[in-house]
Amino acid sequence: MIGYRFAPGFCFFWLLASASVTPETVVATINGRKITAGEVERILLGAPGALQQNLRENRKLFIDNYALVSTLAALAEKEGLDQRSPYREQLAWLRQQVLMQAAINWKHERLRAAGGEASAVERQLAAWLEQAGRQAAVSIEDERKLAEVETAPEDAVLATVNGAKLTAAELQALLRGASPQVQQNFRANPRQFLTELARMKLLVAEAEKQKLAEQSPCREQLEWVRSDVLSQALLNEYNRRQVATPEEEKKYYEAHRDRYEEAKVKVIYIAFAGDGKAGEVAGRKLLGEQEARARIESLRRQILEGADFAALARQHSHDETSAAKDGDLGLIRRTDQIPEPIKAAIFSLKPGQVSEVVAQPNGFYLFRLEEMRTKTLDEVRQEVSREAQSEKFREWFDSIRKSIAVTYENEAYFSRPSGGPSPGP
């Protein structure tokens, strides 16, 4: 099944559990618009079932996120993104997914309302879905063009689905709207994809016949999906369009030059056995923590008195890889994912200097800085461009957030733990 699973609804019991809060109670204001407890519940009906309870447990966070997403979606609609590819196709595909699941939920509720044990209801539902599968009619007109749909002529008829011709252009639009997993399923087995598509269309037709899109919770689910797609569309489009200019790249580079510093260092590492446990490293018996500290402090004194760092690294370091290269650890950048005490020790040195002993959970380090240099803008232009663009995006996104005014009108509502029954199956 290529479905988008929602819970069919959630009752108002949890909302009415407190006599001070009714569906008409105003609980928040978003940019001057009053939001009632009933509206919060209605909006939450659109959330996927697995998410609903999590959202209820932090309703302030939900209100904040709803304000942001709805603002982004409104801006996307203003730009006409709902009419542009691939967002137009994504909305169309997800609408069918929601309606298909709504039809299944509607049938399940009808069977359950008719009585009978839960197991019998599930069998009847399965039989109904199997019948829909048998009614789904697919005939492939051109196997080769179907397999190569991306290059097929747009008006080429590739298949007949439930009596309707499916052209290459129509199939391409469907696939643009589908998830990467669904696209992969199509490439792996086009015939199976079309069979499931035919069944989905039958279920969507049933949902439309029953006018489920106008009823809760399907109506709210469609609204939720639309806002989700359009808000993400706006973020995608801003990122795509706002490429950093050469001037912005230079400005970002100059403001963050330290990010592009790299240090060539040598290291001596002396490990110790934690918690009194015995062991070996680099073919040597591990020392206790105090012995290891005494050893590395002795090595540091010898280096400061003129001993050769490289020779001591080869003889004593427990890091076999660097020891075999005279203690050479390679290049370290400020942005590398290494412990901060190590990074701080290295980048505080001048060439030729040896660090203080750096303690870590399982050993002690000594570093000697061989060379420090800052990469030129040309060397890191691609990275700088990407980071400058990300900074522009963050500034724009923060401006959107700051433009949204949210106030909470009923603290009791937001501090009250959620309760009541869980969403239905």
C-alpha positions as CSV (number, residue, x, y, z in Angstrom):
1,M,0.0,0.0,0.0
2,I,1.4,3.4,-1.0
3,G,-0.5,5.2,1.8
4,Y,-0.1,8.1,4.2
5,R,-1.3,6.8,7.6
6,F,-3.5,9.0,9.8
7,A,-5.5,8.3,12.8
8,P,-9.2,8.8,12.1
9,G,-9.8,11.3,14.9
10,F,-9.5,12.2,18.6
11,C,-12.3,13.0,20.9
12,F,-12.8,16.2,23.0
13,F,-12.7,14.4,26.3
14,W,-9.2,15.6,27.2
15,L,-10.3,19.2,26.4
16,L,-13.4,19.1,28.5
17,A,-11.7,17.4,31.4
18,S,-11.2,20.9,32.9
19,A,-14.4,22.8,33.6
20,S,-12.5,26.1,33.1
21,V,-11.7,25.3,29.4
22,T,-14.3,24.8,26.7
23,P,-13.9,24.6,22.9
24,E,-14.8,28.3,22.8
25,T,-12.1,29.3,25.3
26,V,-9.4,31.6,23.7
27,V,-6.1,30.1,24.5
28,A,-3.7,32.0,22.3
29,T,-3.3,34.9,19.9
30,I,-1.2,34.7,16.7
31,N,-0.5,38.0,15.0
32,G,-3.8,39.4,16.4
33,R,-5.9,36.3,15.5
34,K,-7.6,34.6,18.4
35,I,-7.1,30.8,18.7
36,T,-9.6,28.8,20.7
37,A,-9.1,25.5,22.4
38,G,-11.5,24.0,19.9
39,E,-9.4,25.3,17.0
40,V,-6.3,23.9,18.5
41,E,-8.0,20.5,18.7
42,R,-9.3,20.8,15.1
43,I,-5.8,21.6,13.8
44,L,-4.3,18.7,15.7
45,L,-6.8,16.4,14.0
46,G,-4.7,16.8,10.9
47,A,-1.5,15.5,12.4
48,P,-0.4,11.9,11.7
49,G,-1.6,9.7,14.5
50,A,1.9,9.0,15.9
51,L,2.5,12.7,16.3
52,Q,-0.8,13.8,17.9
53,Q,-0.1,12.8,21.4
54,N,3.5,14.3,21.4
55,L,2.1,17.6,20.2
56,R,-0.6,17.6,22.9
57,E,2.1,17.1,25.6
58,N,3.7,20.4,24.7
59,R,0.9,22.6,23.4
60,K,2.9,25.9,23.6
61,L,5.5,24.4,21.3
62,F,2.8,23.3,19.0
63,I,1.3,26.8,18.9
64,D,4.7,28.3,18.1
65,N,5.4,25.8,15.3
66,Y,1.8,26.2,13.9
67,A,2.3,29.9,13.8
68,L,5.6,29.5,11.9
69,V,4.4,26.9,9.5
70,S,1.2,28.6,8.7
71,T,3.1,31.9,8.1
72,L,5.5,30.2,5.7
73,A,2.7,28.4,3.9
74,A,0.9,31.7,3.4
75,L,4.0,33.3,2.0
76,A,4.5,30.3,-0.3
77,E,0.9,30.7,-1.6
78,K,1.5,34.4,-2.2
79,E,4.4,33.5,-4.4
80,G,2.3,30.9,-6.2
81,L,4.4,28.0,-5.2
82,D,1.3,25.7,-5.0
83,Q,1.1,26.1,-8.8
84,R,4.8,25.4,-9.5
85,S,6.4,22.1,-10.1
86,P,7.3,19.9,-8.2
87,Y,5.2,21.3,-5.4
88,R,2.0,21.2,-7.4
89,E,2.6,17.5,-8.1
90,Q,3.5,16.8,-4.4
91,L,0.3,18.4,-3.3
92,A,-1.8,16.4,-5.8
93,W,-0.1,13.1,-4.8
94,L,-0.4,13.7,-1.1
95,R,-4.1,14.7,-1.5
96,Q,-4.7,11.3,-3.1
97,Q,-2.8,9.6,-0.3
98,V,-4.9,11.3,2.4
99,L,-8.1,10.6,0.6
100,M,-7.2,6.9,0.1
101,Q,-6.5,6.5,3.8
102,A,-9.7,8.4,4.6
103,A,-11.7,5.9,2.5
104,I,-10.1,3.0,4.4
105,N,-10.8,4.7,7.8
106,W,-14.4,5.5,6.7
107,K,-15.1,1.9,5.7
108,H,-13.5,0.6,9.0
109,E,-15.8,2.9,11.0
110,R,-18.9,1.7,9.1
111,L,-18.0,-1.9,9.7
112,R,-17.3,-1.3,13.4
113,A,-20.6,0.6,13.8
114,A,-22.4,-2.4,12.3
115,G,-21.2,-4.5,15.3
116,G,-19.2,-7.6,15.4
117,E,-15.9,-8.5,17.0
118,A,-12.8,-6.6,16.2
119,S,-11.2,-9.5,14.4
120,A,-14.3,-9.9,12.2
121,V,-14.2,-6.2,11.4
122,E,-10.6,-6.5,10.3
123,R,-11.4,-9.5,8.1
124,Q,-14.2,-7.6,6.5
125,L,-12.0,-4.6,5.9
126,A,-9.3,-6.8,4.4
127,A,-11.9,-8.4,2.1
128,W,-13.1,-5.0,1.0
129,L,-9.6,-3.9,0.1
130,E,-9.0,-7.2,-1.7
131,Q,-12.1,-6.5,-3.7
132,A,-10.8,-3.1,-4.6
133,G,-7.6,-4.7,-5.7
134,R,-9.5,-7.1,-8.0
135,Q,-11.5,-4.2,-9.5
136,A,-8.3,-2.2,-10.2
137,A,-7.6,-2.7,-13.9
138,V,-4.2,-2.1,-15.5
139,S,-3.0,-2.8,-19.0
140,I,0.4,-1.8,-20.2
141,E,0.5,-0.3,-23.7
142,D,4.3,0.1,-24.0
143,E,6.7,-1.8,-21.7
144,R,9.8,-0.2,-23.1
145,K,8.6,3.4,-22.9
146,L,7.2,2.7,-19.4
147,A,10.6,1.6,-18.2
148,E,12.1,4.7,-19.8
149,V,9.4,7.2,-18.8
150,E,11.8,10.1,-18.3
151,T,12.7,10.1,-22.0
152,A,9.4,8.9,-23.5
153,P,7.4,11.4,-25.6
154,E,5.0,13.3,-23.3
155,D,1.9,12.3,-25.3
156,A,2.9,8.6,-25.5
157,V,0.2,6.4,-23.9
158,L,2.1,4.0,-21.6
159,A,-0.8,2.2,-19.8
160,T,-4.5,2.2,-19.2
161,V,-5.5,2.5,-15.5
162,N,-9.1,1.8,-14.6
163,G,-10.1,2.5,-18.2
164,A,-8.3,5.9,-18.4
165,K,-5.2,6.4,-20.6
166,L,-2.0,7.2,-18.7
167,T,0.4,9.2,-20.8
168,A,4.1,9.7,-20.1
169,A,3.5,13.3,-19.1
170,E,0.9,12.2,-16.5
171,L,3.1,9.5,-15.1
172,Q,6.1,11.9,-14.9
173,A,3.9,14.3,-12.9
174,L,2.8,11.5,-10.6
175,L,6.4,10.5,-9.9
176,R,7.5,14.1,-9.3
177,G,4.9,14.3,-6.6
178,A,5.7,10.9,-5.0
179,S,8.3,10.3,-2.3
180,P,11.8,8.9,-3.2
181,Q,10.7,5.5,-1.9
182,V,7.7,5.4,-4.2
183,Q,9.8,6.5,-7.1
184,Q,12.2,3.6,-6.3
185,N,9.3,1.2,-6.1
186,F,8.3,2.3,-9.6
187,R,11.7,1.7,-11.0
188,A,11.9,-1.7,-9.4
189,N,8.5,-2.9,-10.5
190,P,6.5,-0.5,-12.8
191,R,3.6,-3.0,-13.2
192,Q,3.2,-3.4,-9.4
193,F,3.3,0.4,-9.0
194,L,0.5,0.8,-11.6
195,T,-1.6,-1.8,-9.9
196,E,-1.3,0.0,-6.6
197,L,-2.0,3.3,-8.3
198,A,-5.2,1.8,-9.8
199,R,-6.4,0.6,-6.4
200,M,-5.5,4.0,-4.9
201,K,-7.6,5.8,-7.5
202,L,-10.6,3.6,-6.7
203,L,-10.3,4.4,-3.0
204,V,-9.9,8.1,-3.8
205,A,-13.0,7.9,-5.9
206,E,-14.9,6.4,-3.0
207,A,-13.6,9.1,-0.7
208,E,-14.8,11.8,-3.1
209,K,-18.2,10.1,-3.5
210,Q,-18.6,10.2,0.3
211,K,-17.3,13.8,0.4
212,L,-14.7,12.9,3.0
213,A,-12.5,15.9,2.1
214,E,-15.2,18.1,3.6
215,Q,-15.4,16.2,6.9
216,S,-13.2,15.8,9.9
217,P,-10.6,14.6,10.3
218,C,-9.9,14.3,6.5
219,R,-10.4,18.1,6.0
220,E,-7.8,18.9,8.7
221,Q,-5.4,16.3,7.4
222,L,-5.5,17.9,4.0
223,E,-4.9,21.3,5.5
224,W,-2.0,19.9,7.5
225,V,-0.4,18.3,4.5
226,R,-0.8,21.4,2.4
227,S,0.8,23.7,5.0
228,D,3.6,21.2,5.5
229,V,4.4,21.0,1.7
230,L,4.1,24.7,1.1
231,S,6.2,25.8,4.1
232,Q,9.0,23.4,3.0
233,A,8.6,24.7,-0.6
234,L,9.3,28.2,0.6
235,L,12.4,27.2,2.5
236,N,13.6,25.2,-0.6
237,E,13.0,28.1,-3.0
238,Y,14.7,30.6,-0.8
239,N,17.8,28.4,-0.5
240,R,17.8,27.8,-4.2
241,R,17.6,31.4,-5.2
242,Q,19.7,33.1,-2.6
243,V,23.2,32.2,-3.8
244,A,26.0,34.1,-2.2
245,T,27.6,36.8,-4.3
246,P,31.5,37.1,-4.6
247,E,31.3,40.2,-2.3
248,E,29.3,38.3,0.3
249,E,31.7,35.4,0.1
250,K,34.7,37.7,0.7
251,K,32.9,39.4,3.6
252,Y,32.0,36.1,5.2
253,Y,35.6,34.8,4.8
254,E,37.1,37.9,6.4
255,A,34.7,37.6,9.3
256,H,35.5,34.0,9.9
257,R,39.1,33.6,8.9
258,D,39.9,31.5,12.0
259,R,37.5,28.8,10.7
260,Y,40.0,28.2,7.9
261,E,43.1,28.0,10.0
262,E,44.9,24.7,9.9
263,A,47.6,23.4,12.2
264,K,50.2,20.9,11.4
265,V,51.1,19.1,14.6
266,K,53.0,16.2,16.2
267,V,51.6,14.3,19.1
268,I,52.7,12.0,22.0
269,Y,49.9,10.0,23.5
270,I,50.2,8.0,26.8
271,A,47.2,5.9,27.6
272,F,46.2,4.6,31.0
273,A,43.9,1.9,32.3
274,G,40.7,3.4,33.6
275,D,39.1,2.2,36.8
276,G,42.1,0.1,37.7
277,K,41.6,-2.2,34.8
278,A,44.6,-3.9,33.3
279,G,45.3,-4.0,29.5
280,E,47.7,-3.3,26.7
281,V,48.1,-0.7,24.0
282,A,50.7,-0.7,21.2
283,G,52.1,-3.9,22.7
284,R,52.8,-2.3,26.0
285,K,51.1,-2.9,29.4
286,L,48.9,0.0,30.3
287,L,50.0,2.3,33.1
288,G,47.7,3.5,35.9
289,E,46.5,7.0,35.6
290,Q,49.0,8.6,38.0
291,E,51.9,6.7,36.4
292,A,50.8,7.8,32.9
293,R,50.6,11.4,34.0
294,A,54.1,11.2,35.5
295,R,55.4,9.6,32.3
296,I,54.1,12.3,30.0
297,E,55.1,15.1,32.3
298,S,58.6,13.6,32.3
299,L,58.6,13.5,28.5
300,R,57.5,17.2,28.4
301,R,60.4,18.2,30.6
302,Q,62.8,16.3,28.4
303,I,61.5,18.1,25.3
304,L,61.7,21.5,26.9
305,E,65.3,20.7,27.8
306,G,66.1,19.9,24.2
307,A,65.2,16.2,23.6
308,D,63.9,15.4,20.1
309,F,60.1,15.3,20.1
310,A,60.0,12.9,17.1
311,A,62.3,10.4,18.7
312,L,60.4,10.4,22.0
313,A,57.1,10.0,20.0
314,R,58.5,6.9,18.2
315,Q,59.7,5.4,21.4
316,H,56.9,6.2,23.9
317,S,53.7,7.2,22.1
318,H,50.8,4.8,22.4
319,D,49.3,6.1,19.1
320,E,50.9,3.6,16.7
321,T,49.8,5.4,13.6
322,S,51.4,8.8,14.4
323,A,54.3,7.2,16.3
324,A,55.3,5.5,13.1
325,K,55.5,8.9,11.4
326,D,57.6,10.6,14.1
327,G,54.5,11.7,15.9
328,D,53.0,13.4,12.9
329,L,49.2,13.9,13.4
330,G,48.6,15.7,10.2
331,L,46.5,18.8,9.7
332,I,43.9,20.0,12.3
333,R,41.3,22.6,11.6
334,R,39.2,24.6,14.1
335,T,36.1,23.1,12.6
336,D,37.2,19.5,13.1
337,Q,35.1,17.4,15.4
338,I,37.7,16.8,18.1
339,P,37.5,17.5,21.9
340,E,37.6,21.2,22.7
341,P,40.5,20.9,25.2
342,I,42.6,19.4,22.5
343,K,41.6,22.0,19.9
344,A,42.2,24.8,22.4
345,A,45.7,23.5,23.3
346,I,46.7,23.2,19.6
347,F,45.5,26.6,18.5
348,S,47.0,28.5,21.4
349,L,50.5,27.4,20.3
350,K,53.0,29.2,18.1
351,P,55.2,27.1,15.7
352,G,57.8,25.1,17.6
353,Q,55.9,25.4,20.9
354,V,54.9,22.3,23.0
355,S,51.5,22.3,24.7
356,E,50.8,21.6,28.4
357,V,49.6,18.1,29.1
358,V,46.1,17.6,27.9
359,A,44.1,15.1,29.9
360,Q,41.4,13.0,28.2
361,P,39.3,10.2,29.7
362,N,41.7,7.4,28.6
363,G,45.0,9.1,28.2
364,F,47.3,12.2,28.1
365,Y,48.5,14.2,25.1
366,L,51.4,16.4,24.3
367,F,51.2,18.5,21.1
368,R,53.9,20.4,19.2
369,L,52.8,22.9,16.6
370,E,54.9,22.5,13.4
371,E,53.1,25.0,11.2
372,M,50.0,27.2,11.3
373,R,48.4,28.7,8.1
374,T,45.1,30.1,7.0
375,K,43.7,28.8,3.7
376,T,43.1,31.4,1.1
377,L,39.6,32.3,-0.1
378,D,40.3,30.6,-3.4
379,E,41.2,27.4,-1.6
380,V,38.0,27.4,0.4
381,R,35.6,29.3,-1.9
382,Q,33.1,26.4,-2.3
383,E,32.9,26.0,1.5
384,V,32.7,29.7,2.1
385,S,29.9,30.1,-0.5
386,R,27.9,27.3,1.1
387,E,28.4,28.8,4.6
388,A,27.6,32.3,3.5
389,Q,24.5,31.1,1.8
390,S,23.5,29.3,5.0
391,E,24.0,32.4,7.0
392,K,21.8,34.4,4.7
393,F,19.2,31.7,5.1
394,R,19.4,31.8,8.9
395,E,19.1,35.6,8.9
396,W,16.0,35.5,6.6
397,F,14.5,32.7,8.7
398,D,15.1,34.5,11.9
399,S,13.4,37.6,10.4
400,I,10.3,35.5,9.7
401,R,10.3,34.1,13.2
402,K,10.6,37.6,14.7
403,S,7.7,38.9,12.6
404,I,5.3,36.4,14.3
405,A,3.7,37.5,17.5
406,V,2.3,34.8,19.8
407,T,0.7,35.3,23.2
408,Y,-0.8,32.7,25.5
409,E,-4.2,33.7,26.9
410,N,-4.9,30.8,29.2
411,E,-1.9,29.5,31.1
412,A,-4.1,26.8,32.8
413,Y,-4.8,25.3,29.4
414,F,-1.1,25.0,28.5
415,S,0.1,23.9,31.9
416,R,-2.6,21.2,32.3
417,P,-1.3,17.7,31.4
418,S,-3.1,16.1,28.4
419,G,-5.4,13.3,29.2
420,G,-8.3,11.3,27.8
421,P,-8.3,8.3,25.4
422,S,-5.7,7.7,22.8
423,P,-6.5,8.1,19.1
424,G,-8.4,5.3,17.5
425,P,-6.9,2.7,15.3
